[in-house]
């Protein structure tokens, strides 16, 4: 049940950010749920591999290259999902930063002890 609530909170964050940012488009609520699900799967499967492969450049940039990796994950989700589009890498990086902020705020508001 907790997983479904977190997925729905992430979908709310995706839908809200799509209306705030000009470079991100989401067609519907269902698309936002699919985006949240695909981003979760990509972060689970693809992101660790990218982090391992780019570890030297991540160390040299003091971890800032992880923002680029997050943007690439968002662009990869853009390629998989119809109804979700991101204009370029800069919008994807901004989207990923704001999405993580929104997710932490929403999850702290709805946190059950």
MIKOL-394994 format. One record per residue: residue in one letter; residue number from 1; x, y, z of N, C-alpha, C in turn. Coordinates in steps of 0.2 Angstrom, whole numbers. Layout:
// residues N
+------+-----+-------+-------+-------+-------+-------+-------+-------+-------+-------+
! rest !  nr !   n_X !   n_Y !   n_Z !  ca_X !  ca_Y !  ca_Z !   c_X !   c_Y !   c_Z !
+------+-----+-------+-------+-------+-------+-------+-------+-------+-------+-------+
!    a ! NUM !     X !     Y !     Z !     X !     Y !     Z !     X !     Y !     Z !
...
+------+-----+-------+-------+-------+-------+-------+-------+-------+-------+-------+
This chain:
// residues 113
+------+-----+-------+-------+-------+-------+-------+-------+-------+-------+-------+
! rest !  nr !   n_X !   n_Y !   n_Z !  ca_X !  ca_Y !  ca_Z !   c_X !   c_Y !   c_Z !
+------+-----+-------+-------+-------+-------+-------+-------+-------+-------+-------+
!    x !   1 !     4 !    -6 !     0 !     0 !     0 !     0 !     4 !     6 !     0 !
!    x !   2 !    10 !     6 !     4 !    14 !    12 !     4 !    17 !    13 !    -3 !
!    x !   3 !    19 !     8 !    -7 !    22 !     9 !   -13 !    17 !    13 !   -18 !
!    x !   4 !    10 !    11 !   -17 !     5 !    14 !   -22 !     5 !    21 !   -20 !
!    x !   5 !     5 !    23 !   -13 !     4 !    30 !   -11 !    10 !    34 !   -14 !
!    x !   6 !    16 !    31 !   -13 !    22 !    35 !   -15 !    22 !    36 !   -23 !
!    x !   7 !    19 !    31 !   -27 !    19 !    31 !   -34 !    14 !    37 !   -36 !
!    x !   8 !     8 !    37 !   -32 !     3 !    42 !   -34 !     6 !    49 !   -32 !
!    x !   9 !    10 !    50 !   -26 !    13 !    56 !   -24 !    18 !    58 !   -30 !
!    x !  10 !    21 !    54 !   -32 !    26 !    55 !   -38 !    22 !    57 !   -44 !
!    x !  11 !    17 !    54 !   -45 !    13 !    56 !   -51 !    10 !    63 !   -50 !
!    x !  12 !     8 !    65 !   -44 !     6 !    72 !   -43 !    11 !    77 !   -44 !
!    x !  13 !    17 !    75 !   -42 !    23 !    79 !   -43 !    25 !    80 !   -50 !
!    x !  14 !    24 !    75 !   -54 !    26 !    75 !   -61 !    21 !    80 !   -65 !
!    x !  15 !    14 !    79 !   -63 !     9 !    82 !   -66 !     9 !    90 !   -64 !
!    x !  16 !    11 !    91 !   -58 !    12 !    98 !   -56 !    17 !   102 !   -59 !
!    x !  17 !    23 !    98 !   -60 !    29 !   101 !   -63 !    28 !   102 !   -70 !
!    x !  18 !    24 !    98 !   -74 !    23 !    99 !   -81 !    19 !   105 !   -82 !
!    x !  19 !    15 !   107 !   -77 !    11 !   113 !   -78 !    15 !   119 !   -76 !
!    x !  20 !    20 !   118 !   -72 !    24 !   124 !   -70 !    30 !   125 !   -75 !
!    x !  21 !    33 !   120 !   -78 !    39 !   121 !   -82 !    36 !   121 !   -90 !
!    x !  22 !    39 !   126 !   -94 !    37 !   126 !  -101 !    40 !   121 !  -105 !
!    x !  23 !    45 !   118 !  -103 !    49 !   113 !  -107 !    47 !   106 !  -106 !
!    x !  24 !    42 !   105 !  -102 !    39 !    98 !  -100 !    32 !    98 !  -101 !
!    x !  25 !    30 !    93 !  -105 !    23 !    92 !  -106 !    21 !    85 !  -104 !
!    x !  26 !    15 !    85 !  -101 !    11 !    78 !   -99 !     4 !    79 !  -101 !
!    x !  27 !     2 !    74 !  -105 !    -5 !    74 !  -108 !   -11 !    74 !  -103 !
!    x !  28 !   -10 !    69 !   -98 !   -15 !    67 !   -94 !   -13 !    64 !   -87 !
!    x !  29 !   -18 !    63 !   -82 !   -16 !    60 !   -76 !   -13 !    53 !   -77 !
!    x !  30 !   -16 !    50 !   -81 !   -14 !    43 !   -82 !    -7 !    43 !   -85 !
!    x !  31 !    -5 !    47 !   -89 !     2 !    48 !   -92 !     7 !    50 !   -86 !
!    x !  32 !     4 !    54 !   -81 !     9 !    56 !   -76 !    10 !    50 !   -71 !
!    x !  33 !     5 !    45 !   -71 !     6 !    39 !   -67 !    11 !    35 !   -70 !
!    x !  34 !    10 !    34 !   -77 !    15 !    30 !   -81 !    22 !    33 !   -80 !
!    x !  35 !    23 !    40 !   -81 !    29 !    43 !   -80 !    32 !    41 !   -73 !
!    x !  36 !    28 !    42 !   -68 !    31 !    40 !   -61 !    33 !    33 !   -61 !
!    x !  37 !    29 !    28 !   -64 !    31 !    21 !   -64 !    37 !    20 !   -68 !
!    x !  38 !    38 !    23 !   -74 !    44 !    22 !   -78 !    50 !    25 !   -75 !
!    x !  39 !    49 !    31 !   -72 !    55 !    34 !   -69 !    57 !    29 !   -63 !
!    x !  40 !    53 !    27 !   -59 !    55 !    22 !   -54 !    59 !    16 !   -56 !
!    x !  41 !    56 !    13 !   -62 !    59 !     7 !   -64 !    66 !     9 !   -67 !
!    x !  42 !    67 !    15 !   -71 !    73 !    17 !   -74 !    78 !    18 !   -68 !
!    x !  43 !    76 !    22 !   -63 !    80 !    23 !   -57 !    83 !    17 !   -54 !
!    x !  44 !    78 !    12 !   -54 !    80 !     5 !   -51 !    85 !     1 !   -55 !
!    x !  45 !    84 !     1 !   -61 !    88 !    -3 !   -66 !    94 !     0 !   -69 !
!    x !  46 !    93 !     6 !   -72 !    97 !     9 !   -77 !   102 !    14 !   -73 !
!    x !  47 !   100 !    18 !   -68 !   104 !    23 !   -65 !   110 !    20 !   -61 !
!    x !  48 !   109 !    14 !   -58 !   115 !    11 !   -54 !   121 !    10 !   -59 !
!    x !  49 !   119 !     7 !   -65 !   124 !     5 !   -70 !   127 !    12 !   -73 !
!    x !  50 !   123 !    17 !   -74 !   126 !    23 !   -76 !   131 !    26 !   -71 !
!    x !  51 !   129 !    26 !   -65 !   133 !    28 !   -59 !   139 !    25 !   -59 !
!    x !  52 !   139 !    18 !   -60 !   145 !    14 !   -59 !   150 !    16 !   -65 !
!    x !  53 !   147 !    16 !   -71 !   151 !    18 !   -77 !   154 !    25 !   -77 !
!    x !  54 !   151 !    30 !   -74 !   153 !    36 !   -74 !   156 !    39 !   -68 !
!    x !  55 !   158 !    34 !   -64 !   161 !    35 !   -57 !   167 !    40 !   -57 !
!    x !  56 !   172 !    39 !   -62 !   177 !    44 !   -62 !   175 !    51 !   -63 !
!    x !  57 !   171 !    52 !   -68 !   169 !    59 !   -69 !   165 !    62 !   -64 !
!    x !  58 !   161 !    57 !   -60 !   157 !    60 !   -55 !   161 !    62 !   -49 !
!    x !  59 !   167 !    58 !   -48 !   171 !    60 !   -43 !   175 !    67 !   -44 !
!    x !  60 !   177 !    68 !   -51 !   180 !    74 !   -53 !   176 !    80 !   -52 !
!    x !  61 !   169 !    79 !   -54 !   165 !    85 !   -53 !   161 !    85 !   -46 !
!    x !  62 !   164 !    81 !   -42 !   161 !    81 !   -35 !   154 !    80 !   -34 !
!    x !  63 !   152 !    75 !   -39 !   145 !    73 !   -38 !   140 !    77 !   -43 !
!    x !  64 !   142 !    82 !   -46 !   138 !    86 !   -50 !   136 !    83 !   -56 !
!    x !  65 !   140 !    78 !   -58 !   138 !    74 !   -64 !   132 !    70 !   -63 !
!    x !  66 !   130 !    68 !   -57 !   124 !    65 !   -56 !   117 !    68 !   -58 !
!    x !  67 !   118 !    75 !   -58 !   112 !    79 !   -61 !   112 !    77 !   -69 !
!    x !  68 !   117 !    77 !   -72 !   117 !    75 !   -79 !   114 !    68 !   -80 !
!    x !  69 !   116 !    63 !   -76 !   113 !    57 !   -76 !   105 !    57 !   -75 !
!    x !  70 !   103 !    61 !   -70 !    96 !    61 !   -69 !    92 !    64 !   -75 !
!    x !  71 !    95 !    69 !   -78 !    92 !    72 !   -84 !    92 !    67 !   -90 !
!    x !  72 !    97 !    63 !   -90 !    97 !    58 !   -95 !    92 !    52 !   -94 !
!    x !  73 !    91 !    51 !   -88 !    85 !    46 !   -86 !    79 !    49 !   -88 !
!    x !  74 !    78 !    55 !   -87 !    71 !    59 !   -89 !    71 !    59 !   -96 !
!    x !  75 !    76 !    60 !  -100 !    75 !    60 !  -107 !    74 !    53 !  -110 !
!    x !  76 !    77 !    48 !  -106 !    76 !    41 !  -108 !    68 !    39 !  -107 !
!    x !  77 !    65 !    41 !  -102 !    58 !    40 !  -100 !    54 !    44 !  -106 !
!    x !  78 !    57 !    50 !  -108 !    53 !    54 !  -113 !    53 !    49 !  -120 !
!    x !  79 !    58 !    46 !  -121 !    58 !    42 !  -127 !    53 !    36 !  -127 !
!    x !  80 !    52 !    33 !  -121 !    48 !    27 !  -120 !    40 !    29 !  -119 !
!    x !  81 !    39 !    35 !  -117 !    32 !    36 !  -116 !    29 !    41 !  -121 !
!    x !  82 !    23 !    40 !  -124 !    20 !    44 !  -128 !    15 !    49 !  -123 !
!    x !  83 !    15 !    55 !  -125 !    11 !    59 !  -120 !    15 !    63 !  -115 !
!    x !  84 !    22 !    61 !  -115 !    27 !    64 !  -110 !    32 !    67 !  -115 !
!    x !  85 !    34 !    73 !  -114 !    39 !    76 !  -118 !    43 !    81 !  -114 !
!    x !  86 !    50 !    81 !  -115 !    54 !    86 !  -112 !    58 !    89 !  -118 !
!    x !  87 !    59 !    95 !  -118 !    62 !    99 !  -124 !    69 !    97 !  -124 !
!    x !  88 !    73 !    98 !  -119 !    81 !    97 !  -120 !    83 !    94 !  -113 !
!    x !  89 !    90 !    94 !  -113 !    93 !    91 !  -107 !    93 !    96 !  -101 !
!    x !  90 !    93 !   102 !  -103 !    92 !   107 !   -97 !    86 !   107 !   -94 !
!    x !  91 !    80 !   107 !   -98 !    74 !   106 !   -95 !    73 !    99 !   -91 !
!    x !  92 !    76 !    94 !   -93 !    76 !    88 !   -90 !    80 !    88 !   -83 !
!    x !  93 !    86 !    92 !   -83 !    89 !    93 !   -77 !    85 !    97 !   -72 !
!    x !  94 !    82 !   102 !   -74 !    78 !   106 !   -70 !    72 !   102 !   -67 !
!    x !  95 !    69 !    98 !   -72 !    63 !    94 !   -70 !    65 !    89 !   -64 !
!    x !  96 !    71 !    86 !   -65 !    74 !    81 !   -60 !    75 !    84 !   -53 !
!    x !  97 !    78 !    90 !   -53 !    79 !    94 !   -47 !    73 !    95 !   -44 !
!    x !  98 !    68 !    98 !   -47 !    62 !   100 !   -44 !    58 !    94 !   -42 !
!    x !  99 !    58 !    89 !   -46 !    54 !    83 !   -45 !    57 !    80 !   -38 !
!    x ! 100 !    63 !    80 !   -37 !    66 !    77 !   -31 !    64 !    81 !   -25 !
!    x ! 101 !    63 !    88 !   -26 !    61 !    92 !   -20 !    54 !    91 !   -19 !
!    x ! 102 !    50 !    91 !   -24 !    43 !    90 !   -23 !    41 !    83 !   -20 !
!    x ! 103 !    45 !    78 !   -22 !    44 !    71 !   -19 !    45 !    71 !   -12 !
!    x ! 104 !    51 !    75 !   -10 !    52 !    75 !    -3 !    48 !    79 !     1 !
!    x ! 105 !    45 !    84 !    -1 !    40 !    88 !     2 !    34 !    84 !     3 !
!    x ! 106 !    31 !    81 !    -3 !    25 !    78 !    -2 !    25 !    72 !     2 !
!    x ! 107 !    31 !    68 !     2 !    32 !    62 !     6 !    32 !    64 !    13 !
!    x ! 108 !    35 !    70 !    15 !    36 !    72 !    22 !    29 !    74 !    24 !
!    x ! 109 !    25 !    77 !    20 !    18 !    79 !    22 !    13 !    73 !    23 !
!    x ! 110 !    14 !    68 !    19 !    10 !    62 !    20 !    13 !    56 !    23 !
!    x ! 111 !    18 !    58 !    27 !    22 !    52 !    30 !    18 !    50 !    36 !
!    x ! 112 !    17 !    43 !    37 !    13 !    40 !    42 !    18 !    37 !    47 !
!    x ! 113 !    18 !    38 !    53 !    22 !    35 !    58 !    20 !    29 !    61 !
+------+-----+-------+-------+-------+-------+-------+-------+-------+-------+-------+
